[in-house]
Amino acid sequence: MNKTFINKLLYKIQHETPNSIVNFIDNNSFDVTEVLEKIAIIPMHYTITIDKKNIDGTICSEDAINLKYFPSMYLAVLNDSNALEMVMFLHKHMATSLRLYLSCYSISYDNEYSKELSSNQRLANIHYHSHAATHGKTKLLNYLLSFEFENGTNDSHELSDILSEHLPDFLSEEKCNQIRETYEQQKLLFEQKDYPGLMQAMESSELVYSILNLIKDQAFVTYCKENGSSFVKLYLENAIYEQGFSDLYGRNFVDNPAANLRSRSRSRLERLAPNNTKTHDSSIQDHSMFNLSRMSYVIGGAAVIGSIAAYCLSKESE
């Protein structure tokens, strides 16, 4: 897996479809999940031009940014034609939490690229929501919001925090009020155990109530598995996986070679083999793909988990 291959793959994530990603990786005789885990954090210099918009859709700036050490999920969000599908596809395969904002990723201060990374993060969209909101990607925005509002007993307070702190600069007051109203309606559906109504909201990408709360109800999970479309089942699987992340917030040093992590591959294997005795906090080195003693094999990439990210970059990807 060389730089040319990674460069083409990153371009496809930004511009094409999940099927084209699968075909491209398969045609190069690689495993899809392994490859996407390895580039969960972009391992090489990759420059793109982005435009940032105001609420009314007018462009407020156009910037060229270098995405080295950015999460590949950022490119999926930028995909103009297939943003939601690409985000859900990467969410399915990559060992990266959807809830980590760009500002959560960092590298060591003594890294020669430290200042440039900080500068590029400031030029990029603040978080995934801001891009979705100002570029009219309503379905993507709803998907992102449905992963935000989890809070055990006081989720309406969480909703107010999200809408008052993160979105006012990117959504009109009217739109924020619509989200609040929809959230409360869907919350009522959940309290009434109206699983068909909630599943339809998932199917139409109109769900803003917490999917992370919904999957705590095993009856709802069972209903969706038995009656849902492939889209609904993917939504559900991603939520179950996302729930495994904890201690998300803080600084995530993506150039730290000593991290203890959980990979997406092992998470999938654990779900397929419930009697597996391995715990989620076992070292990433237990999974051969991320064995840090075999750096010549792991060419580029990192998997983010909890409050730390793994550094798996070789000199070949510089």
Sequence and secondary structure as in RCSB ss.txt:
>XXXX:A:sequence
MNKTFINKLLYKIQHETPNSIVNFIDNNSFDVTEVLEKIAIIPMHYTITIDKKNIDGTICSEDAINLKYFPSMYL
AVLNDSNALEMVMFLHKHMATSLRLYLSCYSISYDNEYSKELSSNQRLANIHYHSHAATHGKTKLLNYLLSFEFE
NGTNDSHELSDILSEHLPDFLSEEKCNQIRETYEQQKLLFEQKDYPGLMQAMESSELVYSILNLIKDQAFVTYCK
ENGSSFVKLYLENAIYEQGFSDLYGRNFVDNPAANLRSRSRSRLERLAPNNTKTHDSSIQDHSMFNLSRMSYVIG
GAAVIGSIAAYCLSKESE
>XXXX:A:secstr
  HHHHHHHHHHHHHS HHHHHHHHHHTT  HHHHHHHTSB  S  EEEEEEE TTS EEEEEEEE TTSBTHHH
HHH SSSHHHHHHHHHHHSS  TT  GGGEE  TTSTTHHHHHHHHHHS SSHHHHHHHTT HHHHHHHHHTT  
 SS HHHHHHHHHHHTSTTTS HHHHHHHHHHHHHHHHHHHTT HHHHHHHHHTT   S HHHHTT HHHHHHHH
HH  HHHHHHHHHHHHHTT  S  S EETTBTT     HHHHHHHHH TT    TTS GGGSGGG GGGTTT  S
   EETTEEB    GGG 
